[in-house]
């Protein structure tokens, strides 16, 4: 089964997240990937860790034989993300410290996460996949 992907920005996150949560019980595994926005000048993420981690994460999730859903949540451009008052930095549930952050979402709670410094490590992604 193909990977089911939803995308959200800061402004659309709550609505898309509600849809993601409502569809979650239908999937074997549900992941949220918080990412930096694409820089229009380069057509790549402004975040080098995101550039490094994204292909590895997608490869691992797409290789799953089970139904897997991924919510790609873009945190904004560099100045927006760097603001200490960023809504996802201060969110009581997610408490983001860096991007990319990959979260395993199950039964309406975070069951596992990989932070920015480890989200590209294949064995850690495999371990997160094995948790579901």
Secondary structure, 3 states (H helix, E strand, C coil): CCCEEEEECCCCHHHHHHHHHHHHCCCCEEEEEEECCEECCCCEECCHHHHHHHHHHHHHHHCCCCCEEEEEEECCCHHHHHCCCCCCCCCCCCCCCCCCEEEEEECCEEEEEECCCCCCCHHHHHHHHHCC
